[in-house]
Amino acid sequence: MRIQDCHWLQIEQYLQDDDRVVLPLGSIEQHGYLSLAVDQILSERVAVEAAEPLGVPVLPALPYGITPYFAAYPGSPSLTAETHGAVLRDIVDSLYRQGFRRFLLVNGHGGNEGGRGPLDAWEAEHDEAQVVWHNWWNAPRTWAEVQAIDPDASHASWLENFPWTRLPGVEQPGERKPMVDVAAIREIDPDEVRELLGDGSFGGLYQRPDEDVLRVWQAGVEEVRDVLEHGWRDA
């Protein structure tokens, strides 16, 4: 359940029987011809669909992430790893004080991994707390589905092209773009990243039939739900 659809008394009642909460993590950044909010949209939606049958509250996705390499693309703000980590720590700590003990962070942006340090340190200081970090798109079962469909799948490719991340009236290119060396992107400055990537896609097809991406989506939802049910110590 989305926490914005609840009032505080309902959450207090929920905490009498359960201590789980979900925080989706996104990033506002260029995604080629798709929405700049792809990572925010997908992390929140997959979390909500996964948690709904379980009645676990899902916070609004944290929209801003760690994406300095896209600084030359307008509309792509970035936090430092230190700031991002501090924000995560503060959010989790405040919820802990209210009675939550199990925190599932459903991450939709690979760059956010750089902010995990302060959160890991916080968890080590709180024996009763559990913090699980889940990269939904490349979790084992979901990634296996991606690979079975088309291994050329990366940033701003068909893998992120869902009906809810497309923009009205925007046509996707029809060709298969050659894959770039992703590791090189973190070694060059933002202007060079833009020169290398051009439209922003890392490569592969820009779009595949909806039946393909919906297979990936279903796997992602089921895998997040499985973590939410069984991914805890002593579960």
C-alpha positions as CSV (number, residue, x, y, z in Angstrom):
1,M,0.0,0.0,0.0
2,R,1.2,3.5,-0.8
3,I,1.9,5.4,2.3
4,Q,0.4,8.5,0.8
5,D,-2.9,6.7,0.7
6,C,-2.8,6.3,4.5
7,H,-3.1,8.6,7.5
8,W,-0.8,8.3,10.5
9,L,-3.3,6.4,12.7
10,Q,-3.5,3.6,10.1
11,I,0.3,3.3,10.1
12,E,0.3,3.2,13.9
13,Q,-2.2,0.4,13.8
14,Y,-0.2,-1.4,11.2
15,L,2.9,-1.2,13.4
16,Q,1.1,-3.2,16.1
17,D,1.4,-6.3,13.9
18,D,4.2,-5.7,11.4
19,D,7.5,-3.7,11.2
20,R,8.3,-3.8,7.5
21,V,8.4,-0.8,5.2
22,V,9.6,-0.3,1.6
23,L,11.7,2.7,0.4
24,P,12.1,2.8,-3.4
25,L,15.2,4.6,-4.7
26,G,15.4,6.3,-8.1
27,S,17.3,9.0,-10.0
28,I,16.2,11.8,-12.2
29,E,18.5,11.5,-15.2
30,Q,18.6,11.3,-19.0
31,H,17.2,8.1,-20.4
32,G,17.4,8.7,-24.1
33,Y,13.9,9.2,-25.5
34,L,12.2,7.9,-22.3
35,S,11.2,9.9,-19.3
36,L,13.9,11.6,-17.2
37,A,12.2,10.0,-14.2
38,V,12.5,6.3,-15.4
39,D,14.3,5.1,-12.3
40,Q,11.9,6.8,-10.0
41,I,8.8,5.5,-11.8
42,L,10.0,1.9,-12.0
43,S,11.4,1.6,-8.5
44,E,8.2,2.9,-7.0
45,R,5.8,1.0,-9.2
46,V,7.5,-2.3,-8.8
47,A,7.6,-1.9,-5.1
48,V,3.9,-0.9,-4.9
49,E,2.8,-3.8,-7.0
50,A,4.9,-6.2,-5.0
51,A,3.8,-5.0,-1.6
52,E,0.1,-4.5,-2.3
53,P,-1.0,-8.1,-1.6
54,L,1.0,-8.1,1.6
55,G,-0.3,-4.9,3.0
56,V,3.2,-3.5,3.6
57,P,3.5,0.3,3.3
58,V,5.6,1.8,0.5
59,L,7.1,5.3,0.8
60,P,7.3,7.6,-2.3
61,A,10.4,6.9,-4.2
62,L,13.5,9.1,-3.3
63,P,13.8,10.8,-6.7
64,Y,17.4,12.1,-6.6
65,G,20.3,9.7,-6.9
66,I,24.0,9.6,-7.7
67,T,24.5,10.4,-11.3
68,P,27.4,12.8,-11.8
69,Y,28.4,11.3,-15.2
70,F,25.2,12.6,-16.8
71,A,25.9,16.2,-15.7
72,A,26.1,17.4,-19.4
73,Y,22.5,16.3,-20.0
74,P,20.0,18.9,-19.0
75,G,17.5,17.8,-16.4
76,S,19.9,15.3,-14.7
77,P,20.6,16.5,-11.1
78,S,22.9,14.5,-8.9
79,L,23.7,14.1,-5.2
80,T,27.1,13.2,-4.0
81,A,27.5,9.7,-2.5
82,E,28.0,11.3,0.9
83,T,24.8,13.3,0.7
84,H,22.8,10.4,-0.7
85,G,24.1,8.0,2.0
86,A,23.3,10.6,4.7
87,V,19.8,11.0,3.5
88,L,19.2,7.3,3.5
89,R,20.6,7.0,7.0
90,D,18.4,9.8,8.3
91,I,15.2,8.4,6.7
92,V,15.8,4.9,8.1
93,D,16.8,6.2,11.5
94,S,13.7,8.3,11.8
95,L,11.4,5.4,10.8
96,Y,13.3,3.2,13.3
97,R,12.4,5.6,16.1
98,Q,8.7,5.2,15.1
99,G,8.8,1.4,15.4
100,F,9.8,0.1,12.0
101,R,12.5,-2.5,12.1
102,R,12.7,-4.1,8.7
103,F,13.6,-1.9,5.7
104,L,13.5,-3.0,2.1
105,L,15.2,-0.5,-0.2
106,V,14.1,-1.2,-3.8
107,N,16.8,0.4,-5.9
108,G,16.2,1.4,-9.5
109,H,19.6,3.1,-10.3
110,G,22.9,1.4,-10.2
111,G,24.8,4.6,-9.3
112,N,23.0,4.7,-6.0
113,E,25.2,1.8,-4.7
114,G,27.8,4.5,-3.9
115,G,25.6,5.8,-1.0
116,R,25.3,2.5,0.9
117,G,28.2,3.1,3.3
118,P,26.4,5.3,5.9
119,L,23.4,3.0,5.8
120,D,25.5,-0.1,6.4
121,A,27.2,1.6,9.3
122,W,23.8,2.5,10.8
123,E,22.5,-1.1,10.5
124,A,25.7,-2.4,12.2
125,E,24.8,-0.1,15.2
126,H,21.2,-1.3,15.5
127,D,21.0,-5.0,16.3
128,E,17.2,-5.1,16.0
129,A,17.1,-3.5,12.5
130,Q,17.4,-5.2,9.2
131,V,18.1,-3.3,6.0
132,V,17.9,-5.2,2.7
133,W,19.1,-3.5,-0.5
134,H,17.5,-4.9,-3.7
135,N,18.4,-3.8,-7.2
136,W,15.1,-4.9,-8.8
137,W,16.1,-4.9,-12.5
138,N,19.2,-7.2,-12.2
139,A,18.2,-9.4,-9.3
140,P,18.9,-13.0,-10.3
141,R,15.5,-14.2,-11.6
142,T,14.6,-10.9,-13.2
143,W,18.0,-10.6,-14.9
144,A,17.7,-14.2,-16.2
145,E,14.5,-13.3,-17.9
146,V,16.2,-10.2,-19.5
147,Q,19.0,-12.4,-20.8
148,A,16.7,-15.0,-22.2
149,I,14.9,-12.3,-24.2
150,D,17.8,-10.1,-25.4
151,P,21.3,-9.8,-23.7
152,D,21.8,-6.3,-25.2
153,A,19.9,-4.6,-22.4
154,S,21.1,-1.6,-20.5
155,H,20.5,2.0,-19.7
156,A,17.8,3.7,-21.9
157,S,17.4,0.5,-24.0
158,W,14.3,-1.7,-24.4
159,L,14.9,-2.9,-20.8
160,E,13.6,0.4,-19.4
161,N,11.0,1.0,-22.1
162,F,7.7,0.2,-20.5
163,P,4.3,1.7,-21.3
164,W,4.6,3.8,-18.1
165,T,8.1,5.2,-19.0
166,R,7.3,6.3,-22.6
167,L,6.4,9.8,-23.4
168,P,3.4,10.6,-25.6
169,G,4.2,11.4,-29.2
170,V,7.9,10.4,-28.9
171,E,8.9,7.8,-31.4
172,Q,11.7,5.4,-30.5
173,P,14.6,4.7,-33.0
174,G,14.2,1.4,-34.8
175,E,17.8,0.3,-35.0
176,R,19.9,-1.7,-32.6
177,K,22.6,0.7,-31.2
178,P,26.1,-0.8,-30.7
179,M,26.8,-1.3,-27.0
180,V,29.3,1.0,-25.3
181,D,31.9,0.2,-22.7
182,V,30.0,1.0,-19.6
183,A,33.1,0.9,-17.4
184,A,34.7,3.7,-19.5
185,I,31.8,6.1,-18.6
186,R,33.0,6.4,-15.0
187,E,36.5,7.2,-16.1
188,I,35.7,10.2,-18.3
189,D,34.2,13.6,-17.7
190,P,30.5,14.4,-18.3
191,D,31.1,16.2,-21.6
192,E,33.0,13.2,-22.9
193,V,30.2,10.9,-21.7
194,R,27.7,12.9,-23.7
195,E,30.0,12.8,-26.8
196,L,30.4,9.0,-26.4
197,L,26.7,8.3,-25.8
198,G,25.0,10.8,-28.0
199,D,21.3,10.3,-27.4
200,G,22.0,8.7,-24.0
201,S,21.4,5.0,-24.7
202,F,24.1,2.5,-23.7
203,G,23.1,0.3,-26.7
204,G,20.8,-2.4,-27.9
205,L,17.3,-2.1,-29.2
206,Y,15.4,1.0,-28.0
207,Q,12.1,-0.9,-27.8
208,R,10.8,-4.5,-27.9
209,P,7.2,-5.8,-28.0
210,D,5.3,-5.2,-24.8
211,E,4.9,-8.9,-24.2
212,D,8.7,-9.1,-23.8
213,V,9.0,-6.2,-21.3
214,L,6.0,-7.3,-19.4
215,R,7.6,-10.7,-18.9
216,V,10.6,-8.9,-17.3
217,W,8.2,-6.7,-15.2
218,Q,6.3,-9.7,-13.8
219,A,9.5,-11.4,-12.8
220,G,10.6,-8.1,-11.1
221,V,7.4,-7.8,-9.2
222,E,7.5,-11.4,-8.0
223,E,11.1,-11.2,-7.0
224,V,10.6,-8.0,-4.9
225,R,7.6,-9.7,-3.3
226,D,9.6,-12.8,-2.5
227,V,12.3,-10.6,-0.8
228,L,9.7,-8.7,1.1
229,E,8.2,-12.0,2.4
230,H,11.3,-14.2,2.8
231,G,14.4,-12.0,2.6
232,W,14.9,-11.3,6.3
233,R,17.0,-13.0,9.0
234,D,15.0,-15.7,10.7
235,A,12.2,-15.4,8.1
